[in-house]
Amino acid sequence: MHLRGLLLVLAAMAALGCTQGPQAPSSQATPPEQRIQSRQISGLFRPGESLYHLFKRHGLSMAELLSLRDAAKGVFNLRRLRAGMPYSLLLDARGALQSFRCEIDADTYLEARRQPQGGFKVRRERYRYQRRISHMAGIIQSNLVESMKDIVLAVELSEIFAWQVDFNTDLRRGDTWRLVVEGLYLDGKFRRWGRILSAELSNNGRIYRAYWYEDPQGRYSGYYDEQGASLRRAFLKAPLSFKRISSGFSRRRFHPILKIYRPHLGVDYAAPKGTPVSAAGDGVVVFAGYKGQNGNLVIIKHPNGYRTYYGHLWKFARGIRKGRRVKQGQVIGYVGSTGLATGPHLDYRVKRNGRFINPLAMKLPPARRLPRRLMSSFKALRLAMDERLASITLPGKQG
């Protein structure tokens, strides 16, 4: 009787545990597609890869690609997606695309999201950077890029002072620079440098300063000197980055191929084949073609009676032809040795009112100045930036 009673009690406890206690794990495992809610894929577009190839590489539906293309019409041409662009794909448990995001450039990105009613909504957005002001300084030992250790900032600084200093030939060992520059941050992480707000360059004993100023209407945006004169001139000091001047302006030069003395009414800039050549100033292309001893030649007509000539080019930049308007700094061709030339170089010439002049000695037209009504606000900005520049200590000169 005692054994039978004990068995009845155990059976009752087992029954009670089955109905009220925690249940044992099911012998049937949860399918993986239910455990994984979503999956994100990130990477870079490969060379020659289109969105079609990207979808194919990741096994995505071609129907979704067509839907995405339709949604992107009028927002962004997806054919412009190219190698090196970062992208991310968000897939659901079934592998269906939920969102696509791609960085178009440093400032904008493209985003597509699946809509509840079907299809995608595509938008092009700007990054919302947090801006922090930074101070930098350096001493030039060999070149600007080596001193700044940032090629983007070095290029921007050289472009600011491109009308005052020839960074190919004028820099000296011991020259110094100071910058007040915006640092752009996203989610607390540094992404890139923004605009240079003010700069100081000490070159061969002469000090140059630049201040970014923008009036409320945006009509006078640009860099100005201490007196409110624009640093931008009608012509660049040099239309390319070159290794050396192989031949200067001369009324009587011995030609290395023809073995005779004749005028050389321009400046030869020696540079590797393929070096980009830029328009020295705004203007209209009046000739772009092959012209005898000049080889491939571009001639640009500028305001106030100026014309510039770019000879011996290897090839022309895309779209450069007669009648095309070009902006200062726009690439118009590439260094070569076509025509009568001993090696790759640019034969650069300037004509004023029908007569060739020495490009290295010409006096540039005066710069545009800020109107008097804006000088008060400009001076306030300049004083604030001068205080910042003066507070920046050069490396090795602390204390």
Secondary structure, DSSP 8 states (H G I E B T S, - for coil): -HHHHHHHHHHHHHHHHHHHS-----SS---HHHH--EEEEEEE--TT--HHHHHHHTT--HHHHHHHHHHHTTT--GGG--TT-EEEEEEETTS-EEEEEEE-SSSEEEEEEE-TTSSEEEEEEE---EEEEEEEEEE-SS-HHHHHS-HHHHHHHHHHTTTT--TTTS--TT-EEEEEEEEEEETTEEEEEEEEEEEEEEETTEEEEEEEE--TTSTT-EEE-TTSBBS--SS-S-SS--SEEEE--EEEEE-TTT-SEEEE-SEEEE--TT-EEE-SSSEEEEEEEE-GGG-EEEEEEETTTEEEEEEEEEEE-TT--TT-EE-TT-EEEEEB--SS-SSSEEEEEEEETTEEE-TTT-------B--HHHHHHHHHHHHHHHHHHHH---TT---
